[in-house]
Amino acid sequence: MSDKKPSPIAETKIAHRSGQHVHNHSADASIGYASAAIDGVRIPDSKMANDLTQMIRDTETDLLFRHSTRVYLFGALTGKRRALKFDSELLYVGAMFHDIGLTEGYRTSRNRFEVDSANAARDFLRSYGISENAVETVWDAIALHTTPGIPEHKKPEVALVTSGVEMDVLGLAYDEFTEAQRDAVVAAFPRGASFKKDIIGAFYQGMKHRPDSTFGTVNDDVLAYWDPTFKRADFCSIILQSSWRS
């Protein structure tokens, strides 16, 4: 018998399948979400998607669960508006897993949280027999969602996870959504009264133990915002102070 400890996501799957729940989330407007549609966009209702929804609810805080679901909805609405051909289920998996690396199960990881999130999604998809090509697409979608300027040149599912994140967190393309679309998404999955600061706080809690992982990313800004003692690694200084003579 192997002594290898199950990954955080594997432990969550075991708990879910045995009827145990990590969190007891409060009821909200998202109950019955699968039957609701916003301008023709629905949350996937396959067994894998339903299992995923429950797993994320059991693993993440309400803040991250609702944010992740809004990311899917805004991403899918963007894809529909741009007439892109995308796999809704893969987009849903990418959106729902994109921040799981920020949760308690990864508090000792030294990886970038995006990599932890992408790896968790990879393991989940493989357990359902999803093709490696599709797994790679979702991995890229999650791993690249904090790397501006690249996702939009990749497959639609990769681009749309980032589009959903950018809309929900940064408000990018805000005016490209109708007021009715924005209101419907937020009514189903509320932002709360202080989402802007709360999400920055969630980012910080998930990364403060691994500051070196934020080098060269927007995540540096999160640590600098919350921790006045945080010192960014400077790219040019690293070059100039390297062991090379010239």
N, C-alpha and C positions, 0 to 999 in steps of 0.2 A: 504493500500500500504506500502511495506517495505521501510525503509529509508537506508537499507544496501547499501553501496557503491559497485558497481561492481568491481571485481578483475581487475588488469591491463590487463590480457589476455582477459577477457570478454569485456572490453571497446574497445580493439582492434578489436575483432570480430564484435562488433556492428558497429564500424566505417567502417570496411571493407564491411559489408553487406549493409551499407547505401551509399556506394560509396565514403566515405571519406578515405583519406590516411594519415598516420602519417608521413611518410617520402617520399620524392620524390627522389628515387634512380636513379643514372645515369645509362644509358644503358651500358651493358658490354657483354662479350662473353657468359654469362649465358643465354641470350635470346635464346629460343629454346632448352634449356638444356634437356627437357623431351624426345626429339626425339634422343638425342645423346647417344651413348653407348661406354663405355670404357671396352674393354675385356669382353663384354657381360653384364656388369653392367649398369643398367639404373636407373634413378630416377623414383620412382613410379608415375604413371599417373592417379591414381584414383581421384574421386572428392575430397575425404578427403585430399589426398596428395597435390592436386593443391590448395585447400583452405589453407592448412597449409603453402605452399610455399609463397603465397601472404601475409598471415598474418605475417610471419617472416620477409619478405621484408619490410612490413609496420611498423614493430616494432623495428627491429634491425638496427644497422649501417651496411654499406656495409662490413666492416671488419668482424663483427660477422656473418652476413649472409653467406658470402663466406666461412669463416672458418667452419661454421656448415655444409655447403653442402659438403665441402671437407672431413669432418669427416665421413659423410655418405659414400662417394665414397671410401675412404680408408678402412673404416670398411667393406663395402660390398666386396671389392676386397680381403680383408683378409679372409673373410668368404668363398669366392669362392676358394681361394688358399688352404685353410685348409679343403675344402670339408665339411663345416658345413651346416646343415639344419637350415635356419633362415627365418623369415618373413621380407621381404624387407620393407614393409610398416611400421611395428613396429620399425624397425631399423631406418628408415627415420624420424619417429616422434621423437624418442629418440635423434637422432643427431641434428635435427633442433631446438629442445626445450632445449638442454642441457645447453645453456648459457643465456637463456632469463631472468633469475633471475639477470643478471648483468645490465639490461637495466633501463631506467629512471623510469619506473613504479614501481620499487622496491627499490627506494632510501630511503624509510623510514622503510623498513623491517629489522627486527633483526634476521631473520632466516639465516641459511647458504644459500648462493645463490643457491646451488645445490637443496635444498629442495624447494625453491620457483620455480625453473625451473621444478622440478618433479611434483609439485602440479599443475602447469599451464598445463603441458602435460596431467595429469590425468583428469583435467576438460575438456580439449579439446576432448580427446578420449571418455569420457562419453557422451559428447554432440552428438557424432556420433553413440552411441549405441554399442561401442566396449565392449567386455566381460571384466569382472573384472580381470580375470586371465591375459589377455593381458595388461590391464591397469597396473597391478602390475609389470609385466615384464618391461614395459617402465619406470615406476617410479623408479625401482631399477637401471635400466641402467643409468638414469640421476643422481640419488642421489649418486651413487657409483663411478662416473667417475673420481673423484679426490682422490680415496682411493685405492692406489696400492695394489696388492696382493690378492684382493677378487673377482673382476669382472670375471676373467678368470675361476673361479670355479662355476660360475652361468650359466644361460641360454645363448645360443649363442648371442642373441640380446644385452644382458647386457655386455658380454665380448667384442663384436664388437664395441659398442659405445666407450668404453674405448680404444680399439685398434686404432680406428680412431683418437681419441683425441691425444693419445700418438704419433702417426705418424705425425700428422699435427703440433702439438705444440712442442714436444720433439725430433722428428726425430727418435723415436724408430722404429726398424724394417725397417729403410730407405732402406737398401740394399736388403730387401726381395721383394721390388717392382721393376719392371723393369724401366729403364729410360723412356721408352715410356709411361708407366702408370703414372709415376710422372708428366711428361711433359703434358700429356693430361688433367689430373685433374687440374693442375695449369693454363693451357691455358683457360680452361672453367671457372674457378673460381680463379682469380689471387690472389697471396699472397701480391703483392705490394712490394715496395722497402725496407720497414722497418717493416715487419710483426712481427718479433721477439719482438722488443721493443713495437710496437703498441699493441700487444695482452696482454703483461704484463700491459701496461697502462690501457687497457680496464678492465682487472681483478681488478686492483687497484681502478678504478673509481666505480666499482660495489660493492666493499667490504670495502672501507675506512670508511664508516659510521657505520660499524658493526664489529669492530675489534675482539670482543669477539667470534664471530662466526668462526674465523679461527683457534681457539685453536686445536692442535692435527692434523692439516692438512697441506698439501703443501701450502695452501693459506697464511700461516704465512710468507712464503718466499717472497710472492708478496708484502705484507705490509712492510716487513723489507727492501726490495729493494728500494721502493719508498719513504719511510718515515723513516729518521734516528732517529726519536724520538719514534718510535714504540717499545714497550717492549713486548717480547713474554712471555706468561704464561708458567712457567716451571712445568712439571708434577711432578717431584720429590719434588720440593719445596712445591707444593700444598699438597702432601702426608705428608711431614715432618712438615708442619705448620698447619695441621688440628687439630681439637679439641680433637682428641683421645689422651689418655695419652701414649699409646704405639703402 
